[in-house]
Amino acid sequence: MAADERKPFLLRIPRDLWEELEKWAADELRSVNGQIEYLLRQAVEKRKRTQQKEG
């Protein structure tokens, strides 16, 4: 998959979590989808850094 391609997928989350993500995304001028992608990218980068320190 090319770097600019997007892979659609269904995500089921509790309503209260969705509402918190909506608020957070609005605070940072992002869509909820954009906020989730941002958070996932941060988590992946953190994991990579942790693995590099351990390795």
C-alpha positions in Angstrom: 0.0 0.0 0.0 1.3 3.4 -0.9 2.1 5.9 1.9 -0.7 8.2 0.9 -3.3 5.4 0.6 -5.8 5.0 3.4 -7.1 1.6 4.5 -10.7 1.9 5.7 -11.8 -0.2 8.6 -14.7 -0.4 11.1 -14.0 0.6 14.7 -16.5 0.0 17.4 -15.9 2.0 20.6 -18.1 2.9 23.5 -20.2 6.1 23.2 -18.4 7.8 26.1 -15.0 7.3 24.5 -16.3 8.6 21.2 -17.6 11.7 22.9 -14.3 12.3 24.6 -12.5 11.9 21.3 -14.9 14.3 19.6 -14.1 17.0 22.3 -10.4 16.4 22.1 -10.4 16.5 18.3 -12.3 19.7 18.3 -9.8 21.3 20.7 -7.0 20.4 18.3 -8.9 21.3 15.2 -9.0 17.8 13.9 -11.7 15.3 12.8 -12.2 12.3 15.1 -10.7 10.2 12.4 -7.7 12.5 12.3 -7.4 12.5 16.0 -7.4 8.7 16.2 -4.8 8.5 13.4 -2.6 11.0 15.3 -2.9 9.1 18.6 -2.1 5.8 16.8 1.0 7.3 15.1 2.2 8.7 18.5 1.8 5.2 20.1 3.7 3.5 17.2 6.5 6.0 17.5 6.7 5.6 21.3 6.8 1.8 20.8 9.7 2.1 18.3 11.7 4.3 20.6 11.1 1.9 23.5 12.2 -1.1 21.5 15.3 0.8 20.3 16.3 1.6 23.9 15.8 -2.1 25.0 17.5 -3.5 21.9 
